[in-house]
Amino acid sequence: MSENLSILYVIIAFFSLGATLGLFTRGQKYHTYFTYIPSAFASFLTIILSLTIFSSESIHLTFFNIQDLFYFEIFIDGVATFFLLIIGLISFAVSIYSLSYSKKFDDKKNNSALGMLFNVFIISMILVVISNNVFFFLVFWELMSLTSFFLVIYEHENKHNLKSGLTYLVMTHLGTGFIFASFMLMYTQTGSFSFDSFRDVSIIPQYVKDIAFVLAFVGFGTKAGMIPLHTWLPKAHPSAPSNVSALMSAVMLKIAIYGIVRYLFDFNAIDSSPDYVWLGVGIIVIGSISSLVGILYALIENDIKRALAFSSIENIGIIFIGLGLSVVFAAFHLLSLSVLAFIASMFHTLNHSIFKGLLFMTAGSIHYSTHTKNIEDLGGLIKKMPWTAMMFLVGSIAIIGLPPLNGFIGEWLTLQSLLAVFQIPSNILQVSLAFAVLAFALTIGLVGATFVRLFGITFLSKSRSFKATNAVEVPRLMLIGKAILASSCVLLGILPFIGINLIVSAFDLPYTPSSPFETISITNTDGSNFASLLMPGVLVIFISVIVGIFAFVRIIGGKTKTVKYGTWDCGFGSLSERTQYTATSLAEPIRRIFGVFYKPNNHIDVNFYAKENLYLKKSINVISTTRNIFDEKLYGKVISGSLFVLDKIRKIQSGKVNAYILYIMITLIALLLFVGFGTHE
């Protein structure tokens, strides 16, 4: 344990060093290296620490104790270790990526602040995960929220970024308020701020645990971006620098998942009791709605980073579905199915961290090279940025859930869990949960359409603007950072037992794979095999062997004659950017089918543009715009109602001293009456 503790000290020291050097080397030629090399080294050590603790004992220490409140207690068990692995892996790749990406901000006066906040942001997430005390958990949670807020508004010259940051700040503090209320409710029963006391569930009444979990779920769910508390997420992610967006979506959202998992299975101690059925069903419903609504909005977005942000809401929904199913199965004594659903949820948590970090970094590469995030202005980038195109394709295949990449494994396990609801001994519940199967199937189909659209419009066909025509491949370090996560997508897809075994070990699940190829196998009560990854594993290996043989033949085959042909022109003779699909036209049928969500509105846009810098041509476009029903129907009314009430309350501020004295007298009388009645027996 002493060695692991020493590694933890070194990790904190190097992140602190990166933050300090980044702040004090402003304007120097190599200031980015002083900032991001320490963060890359500390992130790599975080990976080492997590893998070490997997095979050794947990760390549980208290460093100082003042009045039983201000004491820093750390607890690194398997649950914390799993999320530390996610933090370390993604932060390592993003740090390397940032060595080149952050140079785009060298002309900004506050360029050093980005590196400093970047390091503090990562270390705050690590400290949240290892904290074992209410006070310091909230301190580091607030530090994580504030640093991410300042990172969102880093390019504050843009008023839209400031507005997005303020929305994020309000929503994240709303969530923090619910988390604080949950902690205080638990404290009233335990009399201690240590999470160890919260784990002693025998002294806490069931109704108190249920109320505390609901409060915590709302609080952590706000940070995770669940519907309808998601409004900040599609605004904040596009506003932040792309390396920060990768950390926020791939890592910060998982810190919220950590809080929910800790509350659900550690503080609440879910067991085989029907009392928990309502809780699991509620999580499944929220997860199904979040996944479906999130991908519906991602499908029509033209801003590539905003589309990826909505996609994160969808993936959080899939994670919730797995967690909810695990609770429901456990409540009906279906232990094997509960394990299956939980593994599916955590495997997708790991997968989403990897491929969403990859996709945000590729989106950042596109913006780095073309200076636009609007896919309508792109096209043809596969010839200009072939390595970025290949890695975006890897991330797209992974997130769609196709073999042989990692996204397939997590979604396959989730589907198997959903199809197992027929084993629940309740016909009403079986029928009810069948709707979750339909929502999941529709979500997966829409995910495929979303990323076919994003990849096709961005990288294929002809360039639609001079920005895309003049694009070049990004620097090598940015490619290396993306390649780390792209390789992880392939590795966990071909060898899924690596991720499965990590999850089984981290959460101490009652399951041991019989072989590396049969990574998980669930049997029915009659002994017949129900869910297994054996056949998918064989399929993945078969596809990988075929691809390997093809690559080997191409390599040893020597030089081959290459004949280049023009892009297929569909019989038109001369294909131009005006005769190909746009992002809007490709998604138009979906806009119409789901018009109740989008409320589409078409208008004519007429403009002139230069053709090859020689003459002007007239362009007439039909622009289809959509509206967010949550902003209009929910948040718009909440804001207007709040302003109305506050305007009425403001009238008591009359500016007259005698009125203020009257308020003080009324307050004192009320307090005296309260104290008097409280002491009367």
C-alpha positions as CSV (number, residue, x, y, z in Angstrom):
1,M,0.0,0.0,0.0
2,S,2.9,2.4,0.7
3,E,4.1,2.0,-2.9
4,N,0.6,2.9,-4.2
5,L,0.4,5.8,-1.9
6,S,3.7,7.1,-3.2
7,I,2.4,6.9,-6.8
8,L,-0.6,8.9,-5.7
9,Y,1.6,11.6,-4.3
10,V,3.7,11.8,-7.5
11,I,0.5,12.0,-9.6
12,I,-0.7,15.0,-7.5
13,A,2.7,16.6,-7.7
14,F,3.0,16.4,-11.4
15,F,-0.4,17.7,-12.1
16,S,0.4,20.6,-9.7
17,L,3.7,21.1,-11.5
18,G,2.0,21.2,-14.9
19,A,-0.5,23.8,-13.6
20,T,2.2,25.9,-12.0
21,L,4.6,25.8,-15.0
22,G,1.8,26.5,-17.4
23,L,0.9,29.7,-15.5
24,F,4.4,31.0,-15.1
25,T,5.9,30.2,-18.6
26,R,3.4,32.4,-20.5
27,G,4.8,33.7,-23.7
28,Q,7.7,31.4,-23.9
29,K,8.3,29.3,-27.0
30,Y,7.8,25.9,-25.3
31,H,5.2,26.7,-22.7
32,T,2.8,24.0,-24.0
33,Y,5.4,21.4,-23.3
34,F,5.9,22.6,-19.7
35,T,2.1,22.3,-19.2
36,Y,1.1,19.1,-21.0
37,I,4.1,16.8,-20.6
38,P,3.7,16.8,-16.7
39,S,-0.1,16.1,-17.2
40,A,0.7,13.3,-19.7
41,F,3.2,11.7,-17.2
42,A,0.8,12.1,-14.3
43,S,-2.1,10.5,-16.3
44,F,0.1,7.6,-17.3
45,L,0.9,7.1,-13.6
46,T,-2.8,7.2,-12.9
47,I,-3.2,4.2,-15.2
48,I,-0.4,2.4,-13.5
49,L,-1.9,3.1,-10.0
50,S,-5.3,1.8,-11.1
51,L,-3.9,-1.4,-12.6
52,T,-1.7,-1.9,-9.5
53,I,-4.7,-1.5,-7.0
54,F,-6.7,-4.0,-9.1
55,S,-4.2,-6.7,-8.0
56,S,-3.6,-5.5,-4.5
57,E,-5.5,-4.2,-1.4
58,S,-7.5,-0.9,-1.3
59,I,-6.1,2.3,0.2
60,H,-8.0,3.8,3.1
61,L,-6.3,6.7,5.0
62,T,-7.2,9.8,7.0
63,F,-4.7,12.6,6.8
64,F,-6.0,15.1,9.3
65,N,-9.1,15.6,11.5
66,I,-10.4,18.9,12.7
67,Q,-13.7,18.9,14.6
68,D,-14.8,15.7,12.9
69,L,-15.7,17.7,9.8
70,F,-12.5,19.1,8.1
71,Y,-10.7,15.9,7.6
72,F,-9.3,14.5,4.3
73,E,-10.1,10.9,4.1
74,I,-9.3,8.9,0.9
75,F,-10.7,5.5,0.0
76,I,-9.5,3.8,-3.2
77,D,-11.3,0.5,-3.7
78,G,-12.2,-1.3,-6.9
79,V,-15.0,1.1,-7.7
80,A,-12.8,4.1,-7.5
81,T,-10.0,2.3,-9.3
82,F,-12.2,1.6,-12.3
83,F,-13.0,5.3,-12.7
84,L,-9.4,6.2,-12.1
85,L,-8.5,4.0,-15.0
86,I,-10.9,5.9,-17.2
87,I,-9.5,9.3,-16.0
88,G,-5.9,8.2,-16.6
89,L,-6.4,6.7,-20.0
90,I,-8.4,9.6,-21.5
91,S,-6.3,12.3,-19.9
92,F,-3.1,10.6,-21.2
93,A,-4.3,10.6,-24.8
94,V,-5.8,14.2,-24.5
95,S,-2.6,15.5,-22.9
96,I,-0.5,14.3,-25.9
97,Y,-3.1,15.7,-28.3
98,S,-3.0,19.0,-26.5
99,L,0.8,19.4,-27.0
100,S,0.0,20.5,-30.6
101,Y,-3.7,21.5,-30.4
102,S,-3.2,24.1,-27.7
103,K,-0.8,26.1,-29.9
104,K,-3.8,27.5,-31.8
105,F,-4.3,29.7,-28.7
106,D,-0.8,31.0,-28.6
107,D,-2.0,34.4,-29.8
108,K,-4.3,34.8,-26.8
109,K,-3.3,36.9,-23.9
110,N,-4.5,34.3,-21.4
111,N,-3.0,31.3,-23.2
112,S,-1.3,30.1,-20.0
113,A,-4.6,29.8,-18.2
114,L,-5.8,27.0,-20.5
115,G,-2.9,24.7,-19.4
116,M,-3.3,25.6,-15.8
117,L,-7.0,25.0,-15.7
118,F,-6.6,21.8,-17.8
119,N,-4.3,20.3,-15.1
120,V,-6.5,21.4,-12.2
121,F,-9.6,20.0,-13.9
122,I,-8.0,16.5,-14.2
123,I,-6.7,16.5,-10.6
124,S,-10.1,17.7,-9.2
125,M,-11.8,14.7,-10.9
126,I,-9.2,12.3,-9.4
127,L,-9.7,13.8,-5.9
128,V,-13.5,13.6,-6.2
129,V,-13.2,9.8,-6.9
130,I,-10.9,9.1,-4.0
131,S,-12.6,11.3,-1.4
132,N,-14.3,9.5,1.4
133,N,-15.8,12.5,3.3
134,V,-18.7,14.7,2.5
135,F,-16.9,18.0,3.0
136,F,-13.9,17.3,0.8
137,F,-16.0,15.5,-1.8
138,L,-18.1,18.7,-2.2
139,V,-15.0,20.9,-2.2
140,F,-13.4,18.9,-5.0
141,W,-16.7,18.5,-6.8
142,E,-17.1,22.3,-6.8
143,L,-13.5,22.7,-7.9
144,M,-14.2,20.4,-10.9
145,S,-17.3,22.4,-11.7
146,L,-15.7,25.8,-11.5
147,T,-12.6,24.9,-13.5
148,S,-14.7,23.3,-16.2
149,F,-16.8,26.5,-16.2
150,F,-13.8,28.7,-16.8
151,L,-12.6,26.3,-19.5
152,V,-16.0,26.5,-21.2
153,I,-15.8,30.3,-21.4
154,Y,-12.1,30.3,-22.2
155,E,-12.9,32.0,-25.5
156,H,-15.0,34.6,-23.7
157,E,-14.8,37.1,-26.6
158,N,-17.7,35.1,-28.1
159,K,-20.9,36.1,-26.3
160,H,-22.4,32.8,-27.1
161,N,-19.7,31.1,-25.1
162,L,-20.4,33.3,-22.1
163,K,-24.1,32.5,-22.3
164,S,-23.3,28.7,-22.6
165,G,-21.0,29.0,-19.6
166,L,-23.5,30.7,-17.4
167,T,-26.2,28.1,-18.3
168,Y,-23.7,25.4,-17.3
169,L,-22.8,27.2,-14.1
170,V,-26.5,27.5,-13.1
171,M,-27.3,23.8,-13.9
172,T,-24.2,22.4,-12.2
173,H,-24.9,24.3,-9.0
174,L,-28.5,23.1,-9.2
175,G,-27.2,19.6,-9.2
176,T,-24.8,20.3,-6.4
177,G,-27.6,21.5,-4.3
178,F,-29.5,18.2,-4.7
179,I,-26.3,16.3,-3.9
180,F,-25.7,18.4,-0.8
181,A,-29.3,17.8,0.4
182,S,-28.8,14.1,-0.1
183,F,-25.7,14.1,2.0
184,M,-27.3,16.2,4.8
185,L,-30.2,13.7,4.9
186,M,-27.8,10.8,5.4
187,Y,-25.9,12.8,8.0
188,T,-29.1,13.3,10.1
189,Q,-29.3,9.5,10.4
190,T,-25.6,8.6,10.9
191,G,-24.2,11.7,12.7
192,S,-21.1,11.5,10.6
193,F,-19.8,13.0,7.4
194,S,-17.7,10.0,6.6
195,F,-18.8,7.8,3.7
196,D,-18.0,4.8,5.9
197,S,-21.0,5.7,8.0
198,F,-23.2,5.9,5.0
199,R,-22.2,2.3,4.1
200,D,-23.6,1.1,7.4
201,V,-27.1,0.7,5.9
202,S,-28.5,-1.2,8.9
203,I,-28.8,2.1,10.9
204,I,-30.6,4.0,8.1
205,P,-34.3,3.5,7.5
206,Q,-35.3,2.4,4.0
207,Y,-37.4,5.4,3.2
208,V,-34.5,7.7,4.1
209,K,-32.1,5.8,1.8
210,D,-34.7,6.0,-1.0
211,I,-35.2,9.7,-0.6
212,A,-31.5,10.3,-0.4
213,F,-30.9,8.3,-3.5
214,V,-33.5,10.2,-5.5
215,L,-31.9,13.5,-4.5
216,A,-28.5,12.2,-5.4
217,F,-29.7,10.8,-8.7
218,V,-31.2,14.2,-9.7
219,G,-27.9,15.9,-8.6
220,F,-25.5,13.5,-10.3
221,G,-27.9,13.1,-13.3
222,T,-27.8,16.8,-13.9
223,K,-24.0,16.6,-14.3
224,A,-24.4,13.5,-16.4
225,G,-26.8,15.3,-18.8
226,M,-29.9,13.2,-18.4
227,I,-33.2,14.4,-19.9
228,P,-34.7,16.9,-19.0
229,L,-31.7,18.3,-17.1
230,H,-29.5,18.2,-20.1
231,T,-29.9,21.8,-21.4
232,W,-26.3,22.8,-20.4
233,L,-24.5,19.9,-22.2
234,P,-25.1,20.7,-25.9
235,K,-24.3,24.4,-25.2
236,A,-21.1,23.9,-23.1
237,H,-19.4,21.3,-25.1
238,P,-19.2,23.2,-28.4
239,S,-18.1,26.3,-26.6
240,A,-15.1,24.7,-24.8
241,P,-11.8,24.0,-26.6
242,S,-11.9,20.6,-28.2
243,N,-9.4,19.0,-25.8
244,V,-11.5,20.2,-22.9
245,S,-14.7,18.9,-24.6
246,A,-13.1,15.5,-24.9
247,L,-12.4,15.5,-21.1
248,M,-15.8,16.8,-20.2
249,S,-17.7,14.3,-22.3
250,A,-15.5,11.3,-21.9
251,V,-14.5,11.7,-18.2
252,M,-16.5,14.3,-16.3
253,L,-19.8,12.7,-17.2
254,K,-18.4,9.5,-15.9
255,I,-17.7,11.1,-12.5
256,A,-21.4,11.6,-12.2
257,I,-21.9,7.9,-13.1
258,Y,-19.4,7.1,-10.3
259,G,-21.6,9.0,-7.8
260,I,-24.7,7.2,-8.9
261,V,-23.0,3.8,-8.8
262,R,-21.5,4.5,-5.3
263,Y,-24.9,5.6,-4.0
264,L,-26.8,2.8,-5.6
265,F,-24.7,-0.2,-4.7
266,D,-22.6,1.1,-1.8
267,F,-24.7,3.5,0.3
268,N,-28.0,1.8,-0.6
269,A,-26.8,-1.8,-0.7
270,I,-29.3,-3.0,-3.3
271,D,-30.3,-6.6,-2.5
272,S,-33.0,-9.2,-3.4
273,S,-35.9,-7.2,-2.2
274,P,-39.0,-6.1,-4.3
275,D,-38.8,-2.7,-2.6
276,Y,-36.2,-1.7,-5.2
277,V,-38.2,-2.5,-8.3
278,W,-39.7,1.0,-8.6
279,L,-36.2,2.4,-8.3
280,G,-34.8,0.3,-11.1
281,V,-37.8,0.9,-13.4
282,G,-37.5,4.6,-12.9
283,I,-33.8,4.6,-13.9
284,I,-34.7,2.5,-17.0
285,V,-37.5,5.0,-18.0
286,I,-35.2,8.0,-17.7
287,G,-32.4,6.1,-19.5
288,S,-34.7,5.1,-22.4
289,I,-36.0,8.7,-22.8
290,S,-32.5,10.2,-22.6
291,S,-31.1,7.8,-25.1
292,L,-33.9,8.3,-27.7
293,V,-34.3,12.0,-27.3
294,G,-30.5,12.6,-27.2
295,I,-29.9,10.8,-30.5
296,L,-32.9,12.4,-32.2
297,Y,-31.4,15.8,-31.6
298,A,-27.9,14.6,-32.6
299,L,-29.2,13.4,-35.9
300,I,-30.2,16.9,-37.1
301,E,-27.3,19.0,-35.8
302,N,-25.0,20.6,-38.3
303,D,-22.5,21.7,-35.6
304,I,-20.3,18.6,-35.3
305,K,-19.4,19.2,-31.7
306,R,-23.0,19.9,-30.7
307,A,-24.0,16.7,-32.4
308,L,-21.4,14.8,-30.4
309,A,-22.7,16.4,-27.2
310,F,-26.3,15.2,-27.9
311,S,-24.8,11.8,-28.6
312,S,-23.3,11.8,-25.1
313,I,-26.8,12.2,-23.7
314,E,-27.9,9.2,-25.7
315,N,-25.0,7.1,-24.4
316,I,-25.6,8.2,-20.8
317,G,-29.1,6.9,-21.3
318,I,-27.8,3.5,-22.4
319,I,-25.7,3.3,-19.3
320,F,-28.7,4.1,-17.1
321,I,-30.7,1.3,-18.9
322,G,-28.1,-1.2,-17.8
323,L,-28.0,0.1,-14.2
324,G,-31.8,0.0,-13.9
325,L,-32.0,-3.5,-15.3
326,S,-29.4,-4.6,-12.8
327,V,-31.5,-3.3,-9.9
328,V,-34.7,-4.9,-11.2
329,F,-33.1,-8.3,-11.8
330,A,-31.5,-8.2,-8.3
331,A,-34.9,-7.4,-6.8
332,F,-36.3,-10.6,-8.3
333,H,-33.4,-12.8,-7.2
334,L,-32.1,-13.1,-10.8
335,L,-28.4,-12.7,-9.8
336,S,-26.9,-13.8,-13.0
337,L,-29.0,-11.4,-15.1
338,S,-28.2,-8.6,-12.6
339,V,-24.5,-9.2,-13.1
340,L,-25.0,-9.3,-16.9
341,A,-26.8,-5.9,-16.9
342,F,-24.3,-4.3,-14.6
343,I,-21.3,-5.5,-16.7
344,A,-23.1,-4.2,-19.8
345,S,-23.6,-0.8,-18.1
346,M,-20.0,-0.5,-16.9
347,F,-18.5,-1.8,-20.2
348,H,-20.5,0.8,-22.1
349,T,-19.2,3.4,-19.6
350,L,-15.6,2.4,-20.4
351,N,-16.4,2.3,-24.1
352,H,-18.1,5.6,-24.3
353,S,-15.2,7.3,-22.6
354,I,-12.8,5.9,-25.2
355,F,-14.7,6.5,-28.5
356,K,-16.3,9.8,-27.4
357,G,-12.9,11.1,-26.4
358,L,-11.6,10.0,-29.8
359,L,-14.6,11.6,-31.7
360,F,-14.2,15.0,-29.9
361,M,-10.5,15.0,-30.6
362,T,-11.2,14.3,-34.3
363,A,-13.8,17.1,-34.3
364,G,-11.2,19.4,-32.8
365,S,-8.8,18.4,-35.5
366,I,-11.4,19.3,-38.2
367,H,-11.9,22.7,-36.5
368,Y,-8.1,23.1,-36.1
369,S,-7.6,22.7,-39.9
370,T,-10.7,24.2,-41.4
371,H,-11.7,26.8,-38.7
372,T,-15.4,25.7,-38.8
373,K,-17.6,23.2,-36.9
374,N,-20.4,23.4,-39.5
375,I,-20.5,20.2,-41.5
376,E,-22.4,22.0,-44.3
377,D,-19.1,23.9,-45.0
378,L,-17.0,20.7,-45.2
379,G,-16.8,17.7,-47.5
380,G,-14.0,15.9,-49.2
381,L,-11.8,15.9,-46.1
382,I,-10.9,12.2,-46.5
383,K,-8.4,13.3,-49.2
384,K,-7.1,16.3,-47.3
385,M,-7.0,14.7,-43.8
386,P,-6.8,10.9,-44.4
387,W,-5.5,9.9,-40.9
388,T,-8.1,12.1,-39.2
389,A,-10.8,10.6,-41.4
390,M,-9.7,7.0,-40.6
391,M,-9.8,7.7,-36.8
392,F,-13.2,9.4,-37.1
393,L,-14.4,6.3,-39.0
394,V,-13.0,4.1,-36.2
395,G,-14.9,6.1,-33.6
396,S,-18.1,6.1,-35.7
397,I,-18.0,2.4,-36.1
398,A,-17.4,1.9,-32.4
399,I,-20.3,4.2,-31.4
400,I,-22.7,2.7,-33.9
401,G,-22.0,-0.7,-32.3
402,L,-20.5,-2.7,-35.2
403,P,-18.0,-5.5,-34.8
404,P,-15.1,-5.8,-34.4
405,L,-14.9,-2.6,-32.2
406,N,-15.6,-2.1,-28.6
407,G,-19.0,-0.4,-28.9
408,F,-20.5,-3.7,-30.2
409,I,-19.7,-5.6,-27.0
410,G,-21.3,-3.1,-24.6
411,E,-24.5,-2.7,-26.7
412,W,-24.7,-6.5,-27.3
413,L,-24.6,-7.1,-23.6
414,T,-27.2,-4.4,-23.0
415,L,-29.5,-5.9,-25.7
416,Q,-29.1,-9.4,-24.1
417,S,-30.1,-7.9,-20.7
418,L,-33.2,-6.2,-22.2
419,L,-34.3,-9.4,-23.9
420,A,-34.0,-11.3,-20.6
421,V,-36.9,-9.3,-19.0
422,F,-39.2,-12.2,-19.9
423,Q,-37.7,-14.1,-16.9
424,I,-39.1,-11.5,-14.5
425,P,-42.1,-13.1,-12.7
426,S,-44.4,-10.2,-13.4
427,N,-46.4,-10.0,-16.6
428,I,-47.1,-6.3,-16.2
429,L,-43.4,-5.5,-15.7
430,Q,-42.5,-7.6,-18.7
431,V,-44.8,-5.7,-20.9
432,S,-43.7,-2.4,-19.5
433,L,-40.0,-3.0,-20.0
434,A,-40.7,-4.2,-23.5
435,F,-41.0,-0.5,-24.4
436,A,-37.4,-0.1,-23.3
437,V,-36.4,-2.7,-25.8
438,L,-38.2,-0.8,-28.6
439,A,-36.6,2.5,-27.5
440,F,-33.2,0.9,-27.4
441,A,-33.6,-0.7,-30.9
442,L,-34.8,2.6,-32.4
443,T,-31.9,4.5,-30.7
444,I,-29.3,2.1,-32.2
445,G,-30.8,2.6,-35.7
446,L,-30.8,6.4,-35.3
447,V,-27.2,6.3,-34.1
448,G,-26.2,4.6,-37.3
449,A,-28.0,7.2,-39.4
450,T,-26.4,10.0,-37.3
451,F,-22.8,8.9,-37.8
452,V,-23.3,7.9,-41.5
453,R,-24.5,11.5,-41.9
454,L,-21.6,13.1,-39.9
455,F,-18.9,11.0,-41.6
456,G,-20.4,11.2,-45.1
457,I,-21.1,14.9,-45.2
458,T,-17.8,15.8,-43.5
459,F,-15.3,13.6,-45.3
460,L,-16.8,12.3,-48.5
461,S,-18.0,13.9,-51.8
462,K,-16.7,17.3,-52.8
463,S,-15.6,20.2,-50.7
464,R,-18.3,22.8,-50.1
465,S,-16.1,25.7,-49.2
466,F,-12.6,27.1,-49.5
467,K,-12.1,26.2,-45.9
468,A,-12.5,22.5,-46.7
469,T,-10.5,22.8,-50.0
470,N,-7.5,24.3,-48.2
471,A,-7.6,21.9,-45.3
472,V,-4.4,20.0,-44.3
473,E,-3.7,17.1,-42.0
474,V,-3.1,18.1,-38.3
475,P,0.3,17.8,-36.5
476,R,1.7,14.4,-35.6
477,L,1.2,14.7,-31.8
478,M,-2.6,15.3,-32.4
479,L,-2.7,12.1,-34.5
480,I,-0.8,10.2,-31.8
481,G,-3.3,11.2,-29.1
482,K,-6.2,10.1,-31.3
483,A,-4.4,6.9,-32.2
484,I,-4.1,5.8,-28.6
485,L,-7.9,5.8,-28.2
486,A,-8.5,4.4,-31.7
487,S,-6.3,1.5,-30.8
488,S,-8.2,1.0,-27.5
489,C,-11.4,0.8,-29.5
490,V,-9.9,-2.0,-31.6
491,L,-8.3,-3.8,-28.6
492,L,-11.4,-4.0,-26.4
493,G,-13.5,-5.0,-29.5
494,I,-11.2,-7.9,-30.4
495,L,-10.3,-8.9,-26.9
496,P,-13.4,-7.9,-24.8
497,F,-12.4,-10.2,-21.9
498,I,-9.8,-7.6,-20.9
499,G,-12.5,-5.0,-20.1
500,I,-14.9,-7.6,-18.8
501,N,-12.4,-9.0,-16.3
502,L,-11.4,-5.5,-15.2
503,I,-15.0,-4.8,-14.4
504,V,-15.5,-8.2,-12.6
505,S,-12.4,-7.5,-10.5
506,A,-13.1,-3.9,-9.8
507,F,-16.7,-4.4,-8.6
508,D,-16.0,-7.9,-7.0
509,L,-18.8,-9.5,-9.1
510,P,-19.8,-13.2,-8.5
511,Y,-18.7,-14.3,-11.9
512,T,-15.5,-15.8,-13.4
513,P,-15.2,-16.3,-17.2
514,S,-14.5,-19.9,-18.1
515,S,-12.1,-19.0,-20.9
516,P,-10.8,-15.8,-22.5
517,F,-13.1,-16.3,-25.5
518,E,-16.2,-16.9,-23.5
519,T,-16.0,-13.6,-21.7
520,I,-19.5,-13.9,-20.1
521,S,-22.1,-16.6,-20.2
522,I,-25.5,-16.4,-18.5
523,T,-27.6,-19.5,-18.1
524,N,-31.4,-20.0,-17.6
525,T,-32.7,-21.8,-14.5
526,D,-33.1,-25.0,-16.6
527,G,-29.4,-24.9,-17.4
528,S,-29.7,-23.8,-21.0
529,N,-27.4,-21.1,-22.3
530,F,-29.1,-17.7,-22.7
531,A,-26.6,-15.0,-23.2
532,S,-23.0,-15.4,-24.2
533,L,-20.2,-13.6,-26.0
534,L,-18.8,-16.8,-27.4
535,M,-20.4,-16.4,-30.8
536,P,-19.7,-12.6,-31.1
537,G,-16.2,-13.3,-30.0
538,V,-15.7,-15.9,-32.8
539,L,-17.2,-13.4,-35.2
540,V,-14.9,-10.7,-34.1
541,I,-11.8,-12.9,-34.4
542,F,-13.0,-14.2,-37.8
543,I,-13.3,-10.7,-39.2
544,S,-10.0,-9.7,-37.7
545,V,-8.2,-12.7,-39.3
546,I,-9.7,-11.8,-42.7
547,V,-8.6,-8.2,-42.4
548,G,-5.1,-9.3,-41.2
549,I,-4.7,-11.7,-44.1
550,F,-5.8,-9.0,-46.6
551,A,-3.3,-6.5,-45.1
552,F,-0.5,-9.2,-45.2
553,V,-1.2,-10.0,-48.9
554,R,-1.2,-6.3,-49.7
555,I,2.1,-5.8,-48.0
556,I,4.0,-8.8,-49.5
557,G,2.4,-8.3,-52.9
558,G,4.8,-5.5,-53.7
559,K,3.9,-2.6,-55.9
560,T,0.6,-2.7,-57.6
561,K,-0.8,-0.6,-60.5
562,T,-3.1,2.1,-59.3
563,V,-5.7,3.6,-61.5
564,K,-7.6,6.7,-60.4
565,Y,-11.1,7.4,-61.5
566,G,-13.3,10.4,-60.8
567,T,-16.1,10.4,-58.2
568,W,-19.2,8.5,-59.4
569,D,-21.4,11.2,-60.8
570,C,-24.7,9.4,-60.9
571,G,-25.0,9.9,-64.6
572,F,-24.9,13.7,-64.4
573,G,-21.5,14.0,-66.2
574,S,-20.0,16.7,-64.0
575,L,-20.6,16.4,-60.3
576,S,-20.4,19.6,-58.3
577,E,-21.0,20.7,-54.7
578,R,-24.5,21.8,-55.7
579,T,-25.6,18.3,-56.9
580,Q,-24.8,16.4,-53.7
581,Y,-26.5,15.8,-50.5
582,T,-26.2,18.5,-47.8
583,A,-26.4,17.7,-44.1
584,T,-29.9,19.3,-43.9
585,S,-31.3,17.4,-46.9
586,L,-30.0,14.1,-45.7
587,A,-31.8,14.5,-42.3
588,E,-34.9,16.1,-43.7
589,P,-37.1,12.8,-43.7
590,I,-36.2,12.3,-40.0
591,R,-37.2,16.0,-39.3
592,R,-40.6,15.3,-40.8
593,I,-41.2,12.0,-39.0
594,F,-40.3,13.4,-35.6
595,G,-41.6,16.9,-36.2
596,V,-43.2,17.0,-32.7
597,F,-39.7,17.2,-31.3
598,Y,-38.1,19.4,-33.9
599,K,-40.9,21.7,-35.1
600,P,-39.1,22.3,-38.4
601,N,-39.4,25.5,-40.3
602,N,-38.1,26.1,-43.8
603,H,-36.9,29.5,-45.2
604,I,-35.1,30.6,-48.3
605,D,-31.5,31.8,-48.0
606,V,-30.1,33.7,-51.0
607,N,-26.4,34.7,-51.1
608,F,-23.6,35.2,-53.4
609,Y,-20.3,33.3,-53.3
610,A,-17.0,33.4,-55.2
611,K,-16.3,30.5,-57.6
612,E,-12.6,29.9,-57.9
613,N,-12.0,33.5,-57.0
614,L,-13.0,34.6,-60.5
615,Y,-16.6,35.6,-60.5
616,L,-19.7,35.7,-58.3
617,K,-22.4,33.1,-58.5
618,K,-25.9,33.2,-56.9
619,S,-26.7,30.5,-54.4
620,I,-30.3,29.8,-53.3
621,N,-30.6,27.4,-50.4
622,V,-33.7,26.1,-48.5
623,I,-32.7,26.2,-44.9
624,S,-34.6,24.0,-42.4
625,T,-34.4,25.2,-38.8
626,T,-35.5,23.3,-35.7
627,R,-36.5,24.4,-32.2
628,N,-35.7,22.7,-28.9
629,I,-39.0,21.9,-27.2
630,F,-37.2,21.6,-23.8
631,D,-36.0,25.1,-24.0
632,E,-39.3,26.4,-25.2
633,K,-41.8,24.4,-23.2
634,L,-39.8,23.8,-20.0
635,Y,-36.9,26.1,-19.3
636,G,-38.5,29.1,-21.0
637,K,-41.5,28.9,-18.8
638,V,-39.4,28.2,-15.7
639,I,-37.3,31.3,-16.3
640,S,-40.2,33.6,-17.1
641,G,-42.1,32.3,-14.0
642,S,-39.0,32.9,-11.8
643,L,-38.5,36.4,-13.1
644,F,-42.2,37.2,-12.4
645,V,-41.9,36.0,-8.8
646,L,-38.6,37.7,-8.3
647,D,-40.0,40.9,-9.7
648,K,-42.8,40.8,-7.1
649,I,-40.3,40.1,-4.3
650,R,-38.2,43.0,-5.4
651,K,-40.9,45.4,-4.5
652,I,-40.1,44.9,-0.8
653,Q,-36.8,46.7,-1.5
654,S,-38.5,50.1,-1.2
655,G,-35.3,52.0,-0.2
656,K,-37.0,53.3,3.0
657,V,-35.1,52.8,6.2
658,N,-38.3,52.6,8.3
659,A,-39.5,49.6,6.2
660,Y,-36.2,47.8,6.7
661,I,-36.4,48.3,10.5
662,L,-39.9,46.9,10.3
663,Y,-38.6,43.8,8.5
664,I,-36.0,43.3,11.2
665,M,-38.5,43.6,14.0
666,I,-40.8,41.1,12.4
667,T,-37.9,38.7,12.0
668,L,-36.9,39.1,15.7
669,I,-40.4,38.5,16.9
670,A,-40.7,35.4,14.8
671,L,-37.4,34.0,16.1
672,L,-38.4,34.7,19.7
673,L,-41.7,32.9,19.2
674,F,-39.9,30.0,17.6
675,V,-37.4,29.7,20.5
676,G,-40.2,30.1,23.1
677,F,-42.4,27.3,21.6
678,G,-39.3,25.1,21.1
679,T,-38.3,25.2,24.8
680,H,-41.9,24.9,26.2
681,E,-42.8,21.5,27.7
